Amino acid sequence: MSEWKQKRFWKTATAEQTDTGWTVTLDGRAVKTPAKAGLILPTQKMADAVAAEWNAQDEAVNPLSMPFTRSANAAIDKVAVQRSEVADMLAAYGDADLLCYRADGPQELIDRQVAEWDPYLDWAADTLGARLQPRTGLMHESQDAQALASLSQRVHVLSEFELAAFHDLVSLSGSLILGFAAAQDLHPAPTIWAASRLDEIWQEEQWGEDEEAREVAQIKQASFLHAKAFFDVAKYG
Protein backbone atom coordinates (compact mmCIF):
# COMPACT_ATOMS: atom_id res chain seq x y z
CA MET A 1 0.00 0.00 0.00
CA SER A 2 3.00 2.32 -0.35
CA GLU A 3 1.31 4.14 -3.24
CA TRP A 4 -1.47 5.16 -0.84
CA LYS A 5 0.86 7.37 1.20
CA GLN A 6 -0.71 10.57 -0.07
CA LYS A 7 -2.82 13.43 1.11
CA ARG A 8 -6.53 12.91 1.59
CA PHE A 9 -8.27 13.99 -1.60
CA TRP A 10 -11.85 12.94 -0.84
CA LYS A 11 -14.57 14.28 1.43
CA THR A 12 -16.65 11.17 2.05
CA ALA A 13 -16.11 7.41 1.80
CA THR A 14 -19.32 5.44 1.29
CA ALA A 15 -20.19 1.74 1.28
CA GLU A 16 -22.23 0.96 -1.82
CA GLN A 17 -23.86 -2.20 -3.13
CA THR A 18 -22.95 -3.45 -6.59
CA ASP A 19 -24.19 -6.25 -8.84
CA THR A 20 -21.49 -8.55 -7.44
CA GLY A 21 -21.24 -7.49 -3.81
CA TRP A 22 -20.24 -4.32 -2.00
CA THR A 23 -17.60 -1.70 -2.62
CA VAL A 24 -16.37 1.59 -1.16
CA THR A 25 -16.40 4.84 -3.08
CA LEU A 26 -14.53 8.06 -2.40
CA ASP A 27 -16.79 10.90 -3.48
CA GLY A 28 -18.38 8.46 -5.91
CA ARG A 29 -15.16 6.93 -7.26
CA ALA A 30 -14.71 3.21 -6.52
CA VAL A 31 -11.65 2.24 -4.50
CA LYS A 32 -9.14 -0.09 -6.15
CA THR A 33 -6.73 -2.55 -4.53
CA PRO A 34 -2.95 -2.02 -4.77
CA ALA A 35 -2.98 -4.44 -7.73
CA LYS A 36 -5.66 -2.23 -9.37
CA ALA A 37 -8.42 -4.79 -8.94
CA GLY A 38 -11.90 -3.71 -7.99
CA LEU A 39 -12.48 -3.65 -4.24
CA ILE A 40 -15.50 -5.98 -4.35
CA LEU A 41 -16.41 -7.08 -0.84
CA PRO A 42 -18.76 -9.88 0.23
CA THR A 43 -20.83 -8.13 2.91
CA GLN A 44 -22.13 -4.73 3.89
CA LYS A 45 -20.48 -5.08 7.31
CA MET A 46 -17.06 -5.36 5.68
CA ALA A 47 -17.76 -2.46 3.34
CA ASP A 48 -18.90 -0.33 6.28
CA ALA A 49 -15.72 -1.18 8.20
CA VAL A 50 -13.52 -0.31 5.23
CA ALA A 51 -15.41 2.93 4.57
CA ALA A 52 -15.06 3.92 8.22
CA GLU A 53 -11.27 3.55 7.94
CA TRP A 54 -11.14 5.82 4.89
CA ASN A 55 -13.36 8.37 6.61
CA ALA A 56 -11.10 8.31 9.67
CA GLN A 57 -8.00 9.38 7.72
CA ASP A 58 -6.59 12.83 8.38
CA GLU A 59 -4.72 14.94 5.84
CA ALA A 60 -2.18 12.17 5.17
CA VAL A 61 -3.32 8.61 4.54
CA ASN A 62 -1.85 6.12 7.01
CA PRO A 63 -2.25 2.54 5.71
CA LEU A 64 -1.24 1.11 9.10
CA SER A 65 -4.44 2.56 10.56
CA MET A 66 -6.57 0.67 8.02
CA PRO A 67 -6.49 -3.03 8.98
CA PHE A 68 -9.83 -3.94 7.36
CA THR A 69 -8.74 -2.33 4.11
CA ARG A 70 -5.41 -4.13 4.19
CA SER A 71 -7.05 -7.48 4.93
CA ALA A 72 -9.55 -6.99 2.11
CA ASN A 73 -6.71 -6.11 -0.27
CA ALA A 74 -4.84 -9.24 0.78
CA ALA A 75 -7.91 -11.39 0.16
CA ILE A 76 -8.36 -10.02 -3.36
CA ASP A 77 -4.76 -9.51 -4.52
CA LYS A 78 -3.06 -12.44 -2.80
CA VAL A 79 -5.40 -15.12 -1.47
CA ALA A 80 -7.86 -15.20 -4.38
CA VAL A 81 -5.11 -15.86 -6.94
CA GLN A 82 -3.67 -18.79 -4.96
CA ARG A 83 -6.61 -19.91 -2.88
CA SER A 84 -5.92 -23.65 -3.05
CA GLU A 85 -2.27 -23.19 -2.08
CA VAL A 86 -3.19 -21.01 0.90
CA ALA A 87 -5.79 -23.53 2.04
CA ASP A 88 -3.26 -26.38 1.75
CA MET A 89 -0.71 -24.42 3.78
CA LEU A 90 -3.16 -23.75 6.58
CA ALA A 91 -4.54 -27.28 6.60
CA ALA A 92 -0.98 -28.56 7.07
CA TYR A 93 -0.94 -27.02 10.55
CA GLY A 94 -3.20 -29.85 11.63
CA ASP A 95 -0.35 -32.34 11.39
CA ALA A 96 1.83 -30.22 13.67
CA ASP A 97 -0.77 -28.48 15.79
CA LEU A 98 0.46 -26.56 18.82
CA LEU A 99 -2.13 -28.26 21.03
CA CYS A 100 -0.61 -31.67 20.33
CA TYR A 101 2.95 -30.89 21.44
CA ARG A 102 3.10 -31.46 25.18
CA ALA A 103 5.85 -30.90 27.72
CA ASP A 104 7.47 -33.82 29.50
CA GLY A 105 7.85 -31.74 32.64
CA PRO A 106 7.44 -30.17 35.11
CA GLN A 107 4.19 -31.74 36.22
CA GLU A 108 2.51 -28.37 36.82
CA LEU A 109 2.95 -27.46 33.15
CA ILE A 110 1.85 -30.91 32.00
CA ASP A 111 -1.32 -30.63 34.08
CA ARG A 112 -2.06 -27.15 32.78
CA GLN A 113 -1.69 -28.25 29.17
CA VAL A 114 -4.06 -31.14 29.77
CA ALA A 115 -6.60 -28.90 31.52
CA GLU A 116 -6.54 -26.10 28.93
CA TRP A 117 -5.75 -27.85 25.66
CA ASP A 118 -7.55 -31.21 25.88
CA PRO A 119 -11.02 -29.58 25.80
CA TYR A 120 -10.12 -28.00 22.45
CA LEU A 121 -9.07 -31.37 21.05
CA ASP A 122 -12.29 -32.92 22.38
CA TRP A 123 -14.31 -30.13 20.76
CA ALA A 124 -12.53 -30.71 17.43
CA ALA A 125 -13.35 -34.41 17.61
CA ASP A 126 -17.02 -33.74 18.36
CA THR A 127 -17.64 -30.70 16.15
CA LEU A 128 -15.07 -30.91 13.37
CA GLY A 129 -14.97 -34.69 13.10
CA ALA A 130 -11.21 -34.78 13.63
CA ARG A 131 -9.51 -36.38 16.62
CA LEU A 132 -5.90 -35.19 16.96
CA GLN A 133 -3.65 -36.95 19.45
CA PRO A 134 -1.24 -35.15 21.80
CA ARG A 135 2.47 -36.07 21.72
CA THR A 136 5.15 -35.66 24.34
CA GLY A 137 8.22 -33.78 23.21
CA LEU A 138 9.07 -31.99 19.97
CA MET A 139 9.58 -34.91 17.60
CA HIS A 140 6.99 -34.98 14.83
CA GLU A 141 4.51 -37.85 14.69
CA SER A 142 1.94 -37.84 11.93
CA GLN A 143 -1.71 -37.48 12.88
CA ASP A 144 -4.51 -39.70 11.59
CA ALA A 145 -4.90 -39.20 7.85
CA GLN A 146 -8.70 -39.24 7.97
CA ALA A 147 -8.75 -36.55 10.67
CA LEU A 148 -6.39 -34.37 8.64
CA ALA A 149 -8.50 -34.84 5.53
CA SER A 150 -11.61 -33.76 7.42
CA LEU A 151 -9.89 -30.61 8.65
CA SER A 152 -8.49 -29.87 5.21
CA GLN A 153 -11.93 -30.10 3.64
CA ARG A 154 -13.23 -27.54 6.10
CA VAL A 155 -10.39 -25.16 5.29
CA HIS A 156 -10.91 -25.46 1.54
CA VAL A 157 -14.56 -24.37 1.69
CA LEU A 158 -13.68 -21.00 3.21
CA SER A 159 -13.98 -17.98 0.94
CA GLU A 160 -10.90 -15.95 0.02
CA PHE A 161 -11.92 -13.32 2.58
CA GLU A 162 -12.42 -15.90 5.32
CA LEU A 163 -9.09 -17.50 4.36
CA ALA A 164 -7.30 -14.16 4.65
CA ALA A 165 -8.52 -13.90 8.24
CA PHE A 166 -8.10 -17.60 8.97
CA HIS A 167 -4.47 -17.39 7.88
CA ASP A 168 -3.70 -15.10 10.81
CA LEU A 169 -5.90 -16.99 13.27
CA VAL A 170 -3.93 -20.16 12.54
CA SER A 171 -0.41 -18.85 11.92
CA LEU A 172 -0.37 -16.51 14.90
CA SER A 173 -1.71 -19.15 17.31
CA GLY A 174 0.24 -22.02 15.75
CA SER A 175 -2.88 -24.13 15.84
CA LEU A 176 -5.42 -25.14 13.21
CA ILE A 177 -7.79 -26.20 15.99
CA LEU A 178 -7.56 -22.85 17.78
CA GLY A 179 -8.13 -21.14 14.43
CA PHE A 180 -11.37 -23.07 13.96
CA ALA A 181 -12.34 -22.46 17.59
CA ALA A 182 -12.00 -18.72 17.07
CA ALA A 183 -13.79 -18.78 13.72
CA GLN A 184 -16.70 -20.76 15.19
CA ASP A 185 -16.97 -18.72 18.41
CA LEU A 186 -16.16 -21.56 20.79
CA HIS A 187 -14.79 -19.00 23.26
CA PRO A 188 -14.08 -15.27 23.12
CA ALA A 189 -11.05 -14.52 20.95
CA PRO A 190 -8.90 -13.23 23.87
CA THR A 191 -9.47 -16.53 25.70
CA ILE A 192 -8.39 -18.54 22.67
CA TRP A 193 -5.36 -16.32 22.18
CA ALA A 194 -4.37 -16.89 25.82
CA ALA A 195 -4.62 -20.65 25.25
CA SER A 196 -2.11 -20.36 22.41
CA ARG A 197 0.32 -18.64 24.77
CA LEU A 198 0.01 -21.15 27.61
CA ASP A 199 3.69 -22.11 27.51
CA GLU A 200 4.87 -18.51 27.35
CA ILE A 201 2.54 -17.48 30.18
CA TRP A 202 3.84 -20.31 32.32
CA GLN A 203 7.45 -19.25 31.64
CA GLU A 204 6.60 -15.67 32.59
CA GLU A 205 5.11 -16.89 35.85
CA GLN A 206 8.33 -18.74 36.65
CA TRP A 207 10.95 -16.21 35.52
CA GLY A 208 9.16 -12.90 35.18
CA GLU A 209 7.96 -10.96 32.17
CA ASP A 210 10.35 -9.69 29.51
CA GLU A 211 9.32 -6.23 28.30
CA GLU A 212 10.35 -6.80 24.69
CA ALA A 213 8.60 -10.16 24.54
CA ARG A 214 5.49 -8.59 26.06
CA GLU A 215 5.41 -5.90 23.38
CA VAL A 216 5.74 -8.51 20.61
CA ALA A 217 2.96 -10.57 22.19
CA GLN A 218 0.70 -7.53 22.34
CA ILE A 219 1.23 -6.82 18.65
CA LYS A 220 0.45 -10.43 17.78
CA GLN A 221 -2.63 -10.42 19.99
CA ALA A 222 -3.94 -7.29 18.29
CA SER A 223 -3.44 -8.96 14.90
CA PHE A 224 -5.22 -12.11 16.13
CA LEU A 225 -8.19 -10.11 17.42
CA HIS A 226 -8.39 -8.17 14.16
CA ALA A 227 -8.32 -11.43 12.19
CA LYS A 228 -11.31 -12.65 14.20
CA ALA A 229 -13.15 -9.37 13.56
CA PHE A 230 -12.39 -9.59 9.83
CA PHE A 231 -13.53 -13.22 9.69
CA ASP A 232 -16.81 -12.19 11.29
CA VAL A 233 -17.55 -9.41 8.79
CA ALA A 234 -16.62 -11.74 5.93
CA LYS A 235 -19.45 -14.12 6.81
CA TYR A 236 -22.72 -13.86 4.96
CA GLY A 237 -25.88 -13.39 6.93
C-alpha positions in Angstrom: 0.0 0.0 0.0 3.0 2.3 -0.3 1.3 4.1 -3.2 -1.5 5.2 -0.8 0.9 7.4 1.2 -0.7 10.6 -0.1 -2.8 13.4 1.1 -6.5 12.9 1.6 -8.3 14.0 -1.6 -11.9 12.9 -0.8 -14.6 14.3 1.4 -16.6 11.2 2.1 -16.1 7.4 1.8 -19.3 5.4 1.3 -20.2 1.7 1.3 -22.2 1.0 -1.8 -23.9 -2.2 -3.1 -22.9 -3.4 -6.6 -24.2 -6.3 -8.8 -21.5 -8.5 -7.4 -21.2 -7.5 -3.8 -20.2 -4.3 -2.0 -17.6 -1.7 -2.6 -16.4 1.6 -1.2 -16.4 4.8 -3.1 -14.5 8.1 -2.4 -16.8 10.9 -3.5 -18.4 8.5 -5.9 -15.2 6.9 -7.3 -14.7 3.2 -6.5 -11.6 2.2 -4.5 -9.1 -0.1 -6.2 -6.7 -2.5 -4.5 -2.9 -2.0 -4.8 -3.0 -4.4 -7.7 -5.7 -2.2 -9.4 -8.4 -4.8 -8.9 -11.9 -3.7 -8.0 -12.5 -3.7 -4.2 -15.5 -6.0 -4.3 -16.4 -7.1 -0.8 -18.8 -9.9 0.2 -20.8 -8.1 2.9 -22.1 -4.7 3.9 -20.5 -5.1 7.3 -17.1 -5.4 5.7 -17.8 -2.5 3.3 -18.9 -0.3 6.3 -15.7 -1.2 8.2 -13.5 -0.3 5.2 -15.4 2.9 4.6 -15.1 3.9 8.2 -11.3 3.6 7.9 -11.1 5.8 4.9 -13.4 8.4 6.6 -11.1 8.3 9.7 -8.0 9.4 7.7 -6.6 12.8 8.4 -4.7 14.9 5.8 -2.2 12.2 5.2 -3.3 8.6 4.5 -1.9 6.1 7.0 -2.3 2.5 5.7 -1.2 1.1 9.1 -4.4 2.6 10.6 -6.6 0.7 8.0 -6.5 -3.0 9.0 -9.8 -3.9 7.4 -8.7 -2.3 4.1 -5.4 -4.1 4.2 -7.1 -7.5 4.9 -9.5 -7.0 2.1 -6.7 -6.1 -0.3 -4.8 -9.2 0.8 -7.9 -11.4 0.2 -8.4 -10.0 -3.4 -4.8 -9.5 -4.5 -3.1 -12.4 -2.8 -5.4 -15.1 -1.5 -7.9 -15.2 -4.4 -5.1 -15.9 -6.9 -3.7 -18.8 -5.0 -6.6 -19.9 -2.9 -5.9 -23.6 -3.0 -2.3 -23.2 -2.1 -3.2 -21.0 0.9 -5.8 -23.5 2.0 -3.3 -26.4 1.7 -0.7 -24.4 3.8 -3.2 -23.7 6.6 -4.5 -27.3 6.6 -1.0 -28.6 7.1 -0.9 -27.0 10.5 -3.2 -29.9 11.6 -0.3 -32.3 11.4 1.8 -30.2 13.7 -0.8 -28.5 15.8 0.5 -26.6 18.8 -2.1 -28.3 21.0 -0.6 -31.7 20.3 2.9 -30.9 21.4 3.1 -31.5 25.2 5.9 -30.9 27.7 7.5 -33.8 29.5 7.8 -31.7 32.6 7.4 -30.2 35.1 4.2 -31.7 36.2 2.5 -28.4 36.8 3.0 -27.5 33.2 1.9 -30.9 32.0 -1.3 -30.6 34.1 -2.1 -27.1 32.8 -1.7 -28.2 29.2 -4.1 -31.1 29.8 -6.6 -28.9 31.5 -6.5 -26.1 28.9 -5.8 -27.9 25.7 -7.5 -31.2 25.9 -11.0 -29.6 25.8 -10.1 -28.0 22.4 -9.1 -31.4 21.0 -12.3 -32.9 22.4 -14.3 -30.1 20.8 -12.5 -30.7 17.4 -13.4 -34.4 17.6 -17.0 -33.7 18.4 -17.6 -30.7 16.2 -15.1 -30.9 13.4 -15.0 -34.7 13.1 -11.2 -34.8 13.6 -9.5 -36.4 16.6 -5.9 -35.2 17.0 -3.7 -36.9 19.5 -1.2 -35.1 21.8 2.5 -36.1 21.7 5.1 -35.7 24.3 8.2 -33.8 23.2 9.1 -32.0 20.0 9.6 -34.9 17.6 7.0 -35.0 14.8 4.5 -37.9 14.7 1.9 -37.8 11.9 -1.7 -37.5 12.9 -4.5 -39.7 11.6 -4.9 -39.2 7.8 -8.7 -39.2 8.0 -8.7 -36.6 10.7 -6.4 -34.4 8.6 -8.5 -34.8 5.5 -11.6 -33.8 7.4 -9.9 -30.6 8.6 -8.5 -29.9 5.2 -11.9 -30.1 3.6 -13.2 -27.5 6.1 -10.4 -25.2 5.3 -10.9 -25.5 1.5 -14.6 -24.4 1.7 -13.7 -21.0 3.2 -14.0 -18.0 0.9 -10.9 -16.0 0.0 -11.9 -13.3 2.6 -12.4 -15.9 5.3 -9.1 -17.5 4.4 -7.3 -14.2 4.6 -8.5 -13.9 8.2 -8.1 -17.6 9.0 -4.5 -17.4 7.9 -3.7 -15.1 10.8 -5.9 -17.0 13.3 -3.9 -20.2 12.5 -0.4 -18.9 11.9 -0.4 -16.5 14.9 -1.7 -19.1 17.3 0.2 -22.0 15.7 -2.9 -24.1 15.8 -5.4 -25.1 13.2 -7.8 -26.2 16.0 -7.6 -22.9 17.8 -8.1 -21.1 14.4 -11.4 -23.1 14.0 -12.3 -22.5 17.6 -12.0 -18.7 17.1 -13.8 -18.8 13.7 -16.7 -20.8 15.2 -17.0 -18.7 18.4 -16.2 -21.6 20.8 -14.8 -19.0 23.3 -14.1 -15.3 23.1 -11.1 -14.5 21.0 -8.9 -13.2 23.9 -9.5 -16.5 25.7 -8.4 -18.5 22.7 -5.4 -16.3 22.2 -4.4 -16.9 25.8 -4.6 -20.7 25.3 -2.1 -20.4 22.4 0.3 -18.6 24.8 0.0 -21.2 27.6 3.7 -22.1 27.5 4.9 -18.5 27.4 2.5 -17.5 30.2 3.8 -20.3 32.3 7.4 -19.3 31.6 6.6 -15.7 32.6 5.1 -16.9 35.9 8.3 -18.7 36.7 10.9 -16.2 35.5 9.2 -12.9 35.2 8.0 -11.0 32.2 10.4 -9.7 29.5 9.3 -6.2 28.3 10.4 -6.8 24.7 8.6 -10.2 24.5 5.5 -8.6 26.1 5.4 -5.9 23.4 5.7 -8.5 20.6 3.0 -10.6 22.2 0.7 -7.5 22.3 1.2 -6.8 18.6 0.5 -10.4 17.8 -2.6 -10.4 20.0 -3.9 -7.3 18.3 -3.4 -9.0 14.9 -5.2 -12.1 16.1 -8.2 -10.1 17.4 -8.4 -8.2 14.2 -8.3 -11.4 12.2 -11.3 -12.6 14.2 -13.1 -9.4 13.6 -12.4 -9.6 9.8 -13.5 -13.2 9.7 -16.8 -12.2 11.3 -17.6 -9.4 8.8 -16.6 -11.7 5.9 -19.4 -14.1 6.8 -22.7 -13.9 5.0 -25.9 -13.4 6.9 
